[in-house]
Amino acid sequence: MQAILSLPAVVAVGLFLITIAALEVGYLIGRRSGARDEDFTSQLSVIRGAALALLTFLIGFAFSGAGSRYIDRLDMIVKEANAIGTAYLRTMVLPEPQRSDLQETLRQYTADRIAIMQSQDQAEMDRVIARASQHHTRMWDAVLKGVAGDPQLMLVVLPPFNDLIDLHTTHLSASRRHIPMLVLGLLVAIAVLGFVLVGYGNGLKKRRYPVLNGLFCAITATAFWMTIDLDRPHYGLIRASYQPYIDQLASMKP
């Protein structure tokens, strides 16, 4: 139930109602405007078709971008899980107590990644993300102590931990990339204009087409829903898989 009532679903329902309202407004305007000549009707058809074609193009473009970002996030999860695994294996060459300290920190770090992916509470996610910097500092200090005075060991152990820290920033940046609100607002405005024109044409003929127009509204709203849902994998029905983190944590059992 929580997933169904997520932000993308609310946007989809809201857009469906907006398009229905736009149809009705256009219908009332067309019905009251009186009869028009054939040239006007032909020009209206051209403009209406162009507006709907532009809406279709923009939704397709937005969906393509959202899908690309979704795939990038999935790839980033795999890369980060692999980096954690590599760093964990490299700790095997370190002396105690740094080895045990690093391994425990890496297990906590991986568990935090899972907690972030499972949570839908933004405040909780922010707290866990902020804790990552503490883990980074703790890991780096332990690594430096473990490789102190051994240049060859530094070349083996330091790079994977450096990659792990860098990937955190990259993954965080990728998770915050979404369709700009200005673009979403433009899509909604074009959708409203297109449906007003459709309703206006119906009003000129003094006839509604509830089934056809309702289906078109539902399709448009669903396309928006899927685009926004795909662009925000922490919420909604399409969730980014964090199975690589789970598998990695299972392999790091003490």
VOBA-1610 file (N, C-alpha, C; in pm, whole numbers, padded with zeros to 5 digits, always signed):
BEGIN
Met+00082-00120+00000Met+00000+00000+00000Met+00086+00126+00000Gln+00197+00122+00077Gln+00285+00238+00083Gln+00346+00267-00054Ala+00382+00157-00127Ala+00442+00177-00259Ala+00342+00236-00356Ile+00215+00188-00348Ile+00113+00236-00441Ile+00083+00383-00418Leu+00091+00427-00294Leu+00062+00566-00260Leu+00187+00651-00264Ser+00290+00609-00335Ser+00414+00681-00342Ser+00399+00805-00428Leu+00505+00887-00429Leu+00504+01011-00505Leu+00470+00991-00651Pro+00533+00896-00724Pro+00497+00879-00865Pro+00350+00847-00886Ala+00291+00765-00797Ala+00150+00730-00812Ala+00061+00853-00788Val+00096+00933-00689Val+00020+01054-00662Val+00026+01148-00782Val+00146+01160-00841Val+00161+01244-00960Val+00077+01190-01075Ala+00075+01058-01092Ala-00002+00998-01201Ala-00151+01023-01184Val-00202+01001-01063Val-00344+01025-01037Val-00377+01173-01055Gly-00289+01259-01004Gly-00310+01403-01019Gly-00312+01445-01164Leu-00219+01390-01244Leu-00214+01425-01385Leu-00337+01373-01459Phe-00383+01254-01423Phe-00504+01200-01485Phe-00622+01293-01461Leu-00636+01340-01337Leu-00746+01431-01306Leu-00729+01565-01378Ile-00604+01611-01389Ile-00579+01737-01459Ile-00616+01727-01606Thr-00579+01616-01669Thr-00611+01599-01811Thr-00761+01587-01834Ile-00829+01519-01742Ile-00975+01510-01752Ile-01037+01649-01740Ala-00986+01727-01644Ala-01036+01863-01627Ala-01006+01949-01750Ala-00887+01931-01809Ala-00850+02008-01929Ala-00944+01973-02045Leu-00975+01845-02058Leu-01071+01804-02162Leu-01205+01873-02143Glu-01251+01875-02019Glu-01383+01933-01992Glu-01383+02084-02015Val-01275+02150-01974Val-01265+02295-01997Val-01265+02324-02147Gly-01184+02248-02221Gly-01181+02268-02366Gly-01315+02240-02430Tyr-01385+02138-02382Tyr-01516+02103-02436Tyr-01616+02218-02414Leu-01617+02273-02294Leu-01710+02383-02263Leu-01680+02505-02347Ile-01549+02535-02366Ile-01512+02651-02449Ile-01555+02628-02594Gly-01530+02507-02645Gly-01568+02479-02783Gly-01718+02479-02804Arg-01790+02430-02706Arg-01938+02423-02719Arg-01999+02563-02721Arg-01938+02655-02644Arg-01994+02789-02636Arg-01944+02881-02747Ser-01838+02840-02816Ser-01780+02928-02919Ser-01861+02928-03048Gly-01949+02831-03065Gly-02031+02827-03185Gly-01961+02758-03300Ala-02029+02752-03414Ala-01977+02681-03531Ala-01859+02756-03591Arg-01766+02680-03648Arg-01648+02736-03715Arg-01642+02683-03857Asp-01571+02760-03942Asp-01562+02715-04081Asp-01460+02603-04096Glu-01452+02550-04215Glu-01366+02434-04241Glu-01219+02468-04225Asp-01179+02589-04265Asp-01038+02629-04252Asp-00995+02631-04106Phe-01083+02684-04021Phe-01050+02689-03878Phe-01037+02547-03821Thr-01129+02460-03858Thr-01125+02322-03809Thr-00998+02251-03855Ser-00959+02276-03980Ser-00837+02215-04032Ser-00714+02265-03957Gln-00707+02395-03931Gln-00594+02452-03858Gln-00590+02400-03714Leu-00705+02386-03654Leu-00713+02331-03518Leu-00658+02189-03514Ser-00690+02109-03614Ser-00641+01972-03618Ser-00489+01968-03629Val-00433+02061-03708Val-00288+02066-03724Val-00221+02102-03592Ile-00270+02206-03527Ile-00211+02252-03400Ile-00228+02146-03292Arg-00345+02086-03286Arg-00371+01982-03186Arg-00278+01862-03207Gly-00264+01820-03330Gly-00175+01709-03359Gly-00030+01740-03326Ala+00012+01865-03355Ala+00150+01904-03325Ala+00175+01906-03174Ala+00077+01957-03099Ala+00093+01963-02953Ala+00100+01824-02893Leu+00016+01733-02939Leu+00018+01596-02887Leu+00144+01521-02931Ala+00191+01549-03053Ala+00316+01487-03099Ala+00434+01535-03016Leu+00436+01666-02986Leu+00543+01719-02901Leu+00537+01659-02762Leu+00418+01643-02707Leu+00403+01581-02576Leu+00456+01438-02578Thr+00421+01363-02681Thr+00468+01225-02693Thr+00619+01218-02702Phe+00678+01308-02780Phe+00823+01311-02795Phe+00891+01342-02662Leu+00841+01441-02591Leu+00904+01482-02466Leu+00891+01373-02359Ile+00776+01307-02353Ile+00760+01198-02257Ile+00857+01084-02291Gly+00868+01052-02420Gly+00962+00948-02462Gly+01105+00984-02429Phe+01141+01110-02450Phe+01276+01156-02418Phe+01302+01148-02268Ala+01204+01191-02188Ala+01219+01186-02043Ala+01228+01042-01994Phe+01149+00952-02052Phe+01153+00812-02013Phe+01287+00749-02048Ser+01340+00782-02164Ser+01470+00729-02205Ser+01579+00774-02109Gly+01577+00903-02071Gly+01677+00953-01975Gly+01664+00887-01840Ala+01540+00869-01794Ala+01518+00804-01664Ala+01565+00660-01666Gly+01540+00590-01778Gly+01586+00452-01790Gly+01737+00441-01790Ser+01803+00535-01857Ser+01949+00536-01860Ser+02007+00559-01721Arg+01948+00653-01648Arg+01997+00680-01511Arg+01970+00560-01420Tyr+01860+00492-01440Tyr+01828+00373-01360Tyr+01934+00265-01381Ile+01972+00240-01507Ile+02075+00141-01537Ile+02208+00183-01477Asp+02239+00313-01484Asp+02365+00361-01426Asp+02369+00336-01276Arg+02254+00353-01208Arg+02251+00329-01063Arg+02270+00181-01032Leu+02210+00096-01112Leu+02229-00048-01092Leu+02376-00087-01110Asp+02439-00031-01214Asp+02582-00059-01237Asp+02667-00006-01121Met+02628+00109-01067Met+02704+00166-00957Met+02696+00079-00832Ile+02581+00018-00810Ile+02566-00072-00695Ile+02659-00191-00708Val+02667-00247-00829Val+02755-00361-00852Val+02901-00320-00833Lys+02939-00205-00888Lys+03077-00158-00873Lys+03112-00135-00727Glu+03021-00076-00652Glu+03050-00048-00511Glu+03059-00177-00431Ala+02970-00272-00459Ala+02977-00400-00389Ala+03108-00472-00420Asn+03152-00466-00546Asn+03279-00528-00583Asn+03397-00459-00514Ala+03389-00326-00504Ala+03496-00252-00437Ala+03504-00288-00289Ile+03388-00305-00227Ile+03387-00348-00086Ile+03450-00486-00072Gly+03414-00575-00163Gly+03470-00710-00157Gly+03621-00711-00177Thr+03670-00630-00272Thr+03815-00622-00296Thr+03887-00566-00174Ala+03831-00460-00116Ala+03893-00400+00002Ala+03896-00501+00118Tyr+03789-00579+00131Tyr+03783-00679+00239Tyr+03892-00784+00221Leu+03911-00829+00098Leu+04014-00930+00073Leu+04154-00874+00097Arg+04176-00749+00064Arg+04309-00690+00083Arg+04343-00674+00231Thr+04241-00668+00315Thr+04270-00657+00459Thr+04338-00782+00513Met+04330-00892+00439Met+04389-01018+00486Met+04541-01008+00503Val+04603-00914+00430Val+04749-00903+00437Val+04794-00807+00546Leu+04700-00747+00616Leu+04735-00651+00721Leu+04751-00721+00855Pro+04830-00662+00942Pro+04847-00720+01076Pro+04728-00686+01165Glu+04720-00755+01276Glu+04620-00722+01378Glu+04673-00605+01460Pro+04587-00518+01516Pro+04440-00528+01517Pro+04374-00460+01397Gln+04454-00402+01306Gln+04397-00330+01192Gln+04311-00421+01104Arg+04353-00547+01086Arg+04276-00637+01002Arg+04134-00654+01053Ser+04120-00689+01179Ser+03986-00711+01236Ser+03905-00583+01239Asp+03971-00472+01270Asp+03901-00344+01276Asp+03845-00307+01139Leu+03925-00324+01035Leu+03881-00291+00901Leu+03769-00384+00853Gln+03782-00509+00882Gln+03680-00604+00839Gln+03545-00576+00906Glu+03548-00542+01033Glu+03424-00509+01102Glu+03364-00379+01048Thr+03449-00283+01021Thr+03400-00157+00966Thr+03339-00177+00828Leu+03401-00262+00747Leu+03346-00290+00614Leu+03212-00362+00623Arg+03196-00448+00720Arg+03065-00514+00738Arg+02959-00412+00778Gln+02994-00322+00870Gln+02899-00217+00909Gln+02867-00125+00791Tyr+02969-00095+00714Tyr+02952-00007+00597Tyr+02856-00069+00496Thr+02873-00199+00471Thr+02785-00269+00377Thr+02643-00278+00431Ala+02630-00302+00560Ala+02496-00306+00621Ala+02427-00171+00609Asp+02505-00064+00619Asp+02448+00070+00602Asp+02400+00092+00459Arg+02474+00038+00361Arg+02430+00052+00222Arg+02295-00018+00202Ile+02280-00132+00264Ile+02153-00206+00254Ile+02041-00126+00321Ala+02072-00067+00437Ala+01971+00011+00510Ala+01925+00131+00427Ile+02016+00194+00356Ile+01980+00307+00271Ile+01886+00263+00160Met+01916+00150+00098Met+01835+00102-00013Met+01697+00055+00033Gln+01688+00006+00156Gln+01560-00044+00206Gln+01469+00068+00256Ser+01528+00177+00301Ser+01451+00284+00365Ser+01381+00372+00262Gln+01265+00422+00300Gln+01194+00525+00223Gln+01181+00653+00304Asp+01246+00656+00420Asp+01246+00774+00506Asp+01369+00857+00473Gln+01347+00976+00414Gln+01459+01057+00369Gln+01548+01099+00486Ala+01488+01128+00601Ala+01569+01168+00717Ala+01660+01054+00763Glu+01606+00932+00764Glu+01687+00817+00802Glu+01799+00793+00702Met+01768+00806+00572Met+01870+00788+00470Met+01981+00892+00485Asp+01943+01015+00515Asp+02044+01121+00534Asp+02135+01089+00652Arg+02079+01034+00759Arg+02161+01000+00876Arg+02260+00889+00843Val+02215+00789+00771Val+02304+00678+00735Val+02411+00725+00638Ile+02374+00810+00543Ile+02472+00863+00447Ile+02577+00946+00519Ala+02534+01027+00616Ala+02629+01108+00693Ala+02726+01020+00771Arg+02680+00904+00813Arg+02766+00812+00889Arg+02875+00751+00802Ala+02855+00755+00670Ala+02954+00696+00580Ala+03089+00766+00592Ser+03088+00898+00609Ser+03216+00971+00623Ser+03292+00926+00746Gln+03220+00891+00853Gln+03287+00839+00973Gln+03352+00704+00943His+03282+00620+00869His+03339+00491+00830His+03463+00511+00742His+03456+00607+00651His+03571+00633+00564His+03693+00675+00645Thr+03672+00765+00739Thr+03784+00811+00821Thr+03843+00697+00904Arg+03756+00618+00960Arg+03801+00505+01041Arg+03878+00404+00956Met+03827+00373+00838Met+03895+00278+00751Met+04031+00331+00705Trp+04035+00456+00665Trp+04160+00512+00614Trp+04267+00518+00723Asp+04227+00557+00844Asp+04323+00561+00955Asp+04379+00422+00985Ala+04289+00322+00983Ala+04334+00186+01012Ala+04425+00134+00901Val+04393+00167+00776Val+04478+00123+00665Val+04616+00185+00674Leu+04622+00314+00703Leu+04752+00381+00714Leu+04837+00321+00826Lys+04775+00287+00935Lys+04849+00224+01045Lys+04896+00085+01004Gly+04813+00013+00932Gly+04847-00123+00894Gly+04960-00133+00793Val+04973-00031+00705Val+05076-00036+00600Val+05195+00053+00632Ala+05197+00112+00749Ala+05304+00205+00786Ala+05441+00139+00771Gly+05530+00208+00698Gly+05665+00159+00681Gly+05682+00050+00578Asp+05577+00017+00503Asp+05586-00091+00404Asp+05531-00040+00270Pro+05616+00017+00185Pro+05569+00075+00058Pro+05498-00027-00032Gln+05547-00149-00038Gln+05483-00250-00123Gln+05343-00282-00074Leu+05326-00287+00057Leu+05194-00313+00114Leu+05099-00196+00084Met+05153-00076+00084Met+05072+00040+00050Met+05013+00027-00090Leu+05094-00018-00186Leu+05048-00031-00324Leu+04938-00135-00338Val+04938-00232-00248Val+04839-00339-00254Val+04708-00299-00186Val+04717-00233-00071Val+04600-00212+00015Val+04534-00076-00007Leu+04612+00028-00029Leu+04553+00162-00036Leu+04459+00184-00156Pro+04493+00138-00277Pro+04405+00167-00393Pro+04260+00121-00378Pro+04232-00001-00332Pro+04090-00041-00322Pro+04011+00043-00221Phe+04076+00085-00114Phe+04005+00169-00017Phe+03983+00309-00074Asn+04079+00358-00151Asn+04061+00486-00217Asn+03945+00479-00318Asp+03939+00367-00393Asp+03829+00349-00488Asp+03694+00341-00415Leu+03694+00275-00300Leu+03571+00261-00223Leu+03517+00397-00180Ile+03606+00483-00135Ile+03565+00617-00092Ile+03517+00700-00211Asp+03589+00689-00324Asp+03549+00764-00444Asp+03413+00718-00496Leu+03388+00587-00492Leu+03262+00534-00542Leu+03143+00580-00458His+03165+00604-00331His+03057+00655-00247His+03008+00789-00301Thr+03102+00879-00332Thr+03065+01010-00385Thr+02998+00998-00521Thr+03050+00910-00606Thr+02993+00892-00739Thr+02852+00835-00731His+02833+00735-00644His+02701+00674-00628His+02602+00775-00571Leu+02646+00854-00476Leu+02558+00954-00415Leu+02515+01057-00519Ser+02609+01098-00603Ser+02575+01193-00709Ser+02477+01133-00808Ala+02498+01006-00844Ala+02408+00939-00940Ala+02267+00926-00884Ser+02256+00900-00753Ser+02124+00881-00692Ser+02044+01011-00686Arg+02112+01125-00700Arg+02046+01255-00690Arg+02018+01317-00826Arg+02045+01243-00931Arg+02016+01293-01065Arg+01876+01254-01105His+01792+01355-01128His+01653+01330-01165His+01614+01425-01279Ile+01498+01400-01333Ile+01443+01492-01433Ile+01419+01627-01366Pro+01471+01735-01422Pro+01450+01868-01361Pro+01301+01900-01348Met+01267+01965-01238Met+01127+02002-01216Met+01075+02094-01325Leu+01162+02177-01382Leu+01119+02264-01491Leu+01073+02182-01611Val+01144+02072-01640Val+01106+01985-01751Val+00972+01917-01722Leu+00955+01869-01598Leu+00827+01807-01561Leu+00713+01907-01572Gly+00739+02031-01528Gly+00637+02135-01538Gly+00601+02164-01683Leu+00703+02165-01770Leu+00678+02187-01912Leu+00594+02074-01972Leu+00625+01950-01932Leu+00548+01837-01981Leu+00401+01847-01940Val+00378+01885-01815Val+00241+01899-01767Val+00169+02011-01843Ala+00239+02122-01864Ala+00177+02235-01935Ala+00140+02196-02079Ile+00229+02124-02147Ile+00199+02082-02284Ile+00084+01981-02285Ala+00083+01893-02183Ala-00026+01796-02174Ala-00160+01867-02155Val-00163+01966-02067Val-00287+02042-02044Val-00331+02111-02172Leu-00237+02174-02241Leu-00271+02244-02365Leu-00324+02146-02469Gly-00258+02032-02482Gly-00303+01933-02580Gly-00443+01883-02551Phe-00472+01856-02424Phe-00604+01804-02390Phe-00712+01912-02397Val-00675+02036-02370Val-00772+02145-02391Val-00810+02153-02538Leu-00711+02138-02626Leu-00740+02142-02770Leu-00826+02024-02813Val-00798+01906-02756Val-00882+01789-02786Val-01025+01814-02741Gly-01039+01863-02618Gly-01173+01893-02567Gly-01243+02002-02647Tyr-01164+02100-02692Tyr-01221+02209-02772Tyr-01278+02155-02903Gly-01203+02065-02966Gly-01253+02004-03090Gly-01380+01925-03066Asn-01386+01854-02953Asn-01508+01780-02920Asn-01624+01875-02895Gly-01593+01988-02831Gly-01698+02086-02802Gly-01756+02147-02928Leu-01671+02169-03030Leu-01722+02222-03156Leu-01822+02126-03220Lys-01799+01996-03201Lys-01892+01895-03255Lys-02005+01863-03159Lys-01997+01926-03038Lys-02097+01905-02934Lys-02115+01757-02900Arg-02000+01690-02888Arg-02003+01548-02857Arg-01878+01509-02778Arg-01902+01440-02669Arg-01791+01388-02590Arg-01758+01245-02635Tyr-01633+01207-02612Tyr-01587+01070-02639Tyr-01522+01016-02511Pro-01603+00984-02410Pro-01548+00952-02278Pro-01455+00831-02276Val-01486+00728-02353Val-01402+00608-02352Val-01266+00636-02416Leu-01268+00692-02537Leu-01143+00720-02608Leu-01058+00822-02534Asn-01123+00932-02493Asn-01047+01035-02423Asn-00998+00987-02286Gly-01081+00907-02219Gly-01039+00853-02090Gly-00919+00761-02103Leu-00918+00679-02209Leu-00804+00591-02233Leu-00678+00672-02262Phe-00692+00777-02341Phe-00577+00861-02373Phe-00522+00929-02247Cys-00611+00977-02162Cys-00569+01037-02035Cys-00496+00935-01948Ala-00551+00814-01942Ala-00490+00709-01859Ala-00353+00671-01912Ile-00340+00663-02044Ile-00210+00628-02103Ile-00107+00735-02074Thr-00146+00860-02090Thr-00054+00971-02063Thr-00012+00973-01917Ala-00109+00957-01827Ala-00077+00957-01684Ala+00013+00840-01648Thr-00012+00723-01708Thr+00071+00606-01680Thr+00214+00628-01728Ala+00229+00692-01845Ala+00363+00719-01897Ala+00439+00812-01803Phe+00371+00912-01749Phe+00434+01000-01651Phe+00471+00921-01526Trp+00380+00839-01481Trp+00402+00759-01361Trp+00528+00674-01377Met+00536+00600-01487Met+00650+00512-01507Met+00780+00589-01519Thr+00775+00706-01583Thr+00896+00787-01599Thr+00948+00836-01465Ile+00859+00890-01382Ile+00901+00942-01252Ile+00939+00828-01159Asp+00865+00717-01164Asp+00895+00603-01079Asp+01032+00544-01113Leu+01062+00537-01241Leu+01191+00485-01286Leu+01305+00577-01247Asp+01276+00706-01240Asp+01380+00806-01209Asp+01407+00818-01060Arg+01322+00757-00977Arg+01339+00763-00831Arg+01329+00622-00774Pro+01437+00543-00787Pro+01431+00400-00753Pro+01421+00370-00604His+01428+00473-00518His+01408+00450-00375His+01259+00441-00341Tyr+01174+00487-00431Tyr+01032+00495-00403Tyr+00954+00423-00514Gly+00828+00399-00489Gly+00742+00346-00593Gly+00756+00198-00616Leu+00712+00155-00733Leu+00708+00013-00765Leu+00839-00039-00824Ile+00909+00046-00897Ile+01036+00005-00959Ile+01149+00041-00863Arg+01201-00060-00795Arg+01307-00037-00695Arg+01440-00088-00749Ala+01545-00015-00719Ala+01679-00059-00757Ala+01719-00179-00670Ser+01767-00284-00733Ser+01805-00404-00660Ser+01935-00382-00584Tyr+01934-00416-00456Tyr+02056-00406-00375Tyr+02107-00545-00337Gln+02070-00645-00416Gln+02116-00781-00390Gln+02269-00795-00388Pro+02343-00719-00472Pro+02490-00729-00463Pro+02543-00695-00324Tyr+02481-00598-00256Tyr+02524-00566-00119Tyr+02495-00683-00024Ile+02379-00742-00039Ile+02340-00854+00047Ile+02436-00971+00028Asp+02465-01001-00098Asp+02557-01111-00127Asp+02697-01082-00072Gln+02739-00958-00085Gln+02872-00921-00037Gln+02880-00929+00115Leu+02775-00883+00182Leu+02774-00890+00329Leu+02776-01035+00376Ala+02704-01121+00305Ala+02701-01263+00343Ala+02839-01327+00328Ser+02918-01280+00231Ser+03051-01337+00210Ser+03154-01285+00308Met+03118-01183+00387Met+03213-01124+00481Met+03184-01165+00625Lys+03113-01272+00644Lys+03083-01317+00779Lys+03213-01354+00851Pro+03228-01311+00978Pro+03350-01341+01053Pro+03364-01490+01084
//
